[in-house]
């Protein structure tokens, strides 16, 4: 396969373990839960900052081709941290991370 698959499970790319544990707790999620998740994840990204995230991405993909794809387990259009990251990145850098339709 011409692709190199890398998991970005660590912070700041992935939500913190604390946030994921809270999100995955038993029970029904509310719209307010999604707001809390979004706020906490975006705070995590802000704390790391664009330059640190860019440097980490460059280290992760060193030697790979020039195309990076962010994948998510959620169905298109559903709430997920990949979409939150893509929006945050676009707002901070102007670089679009498009949603792919399958």
Protein Blocks (a to p, Z undefined) as FASTA:
>chain_A
ZZdcdddfbcfkbccfklmmmmmpgcjddfklmmmmmmmmmmmmmmnommlmmmmmmmmm
goiafbdcdddfbdehiacfklmmmmmmmmmnopacddddZZ
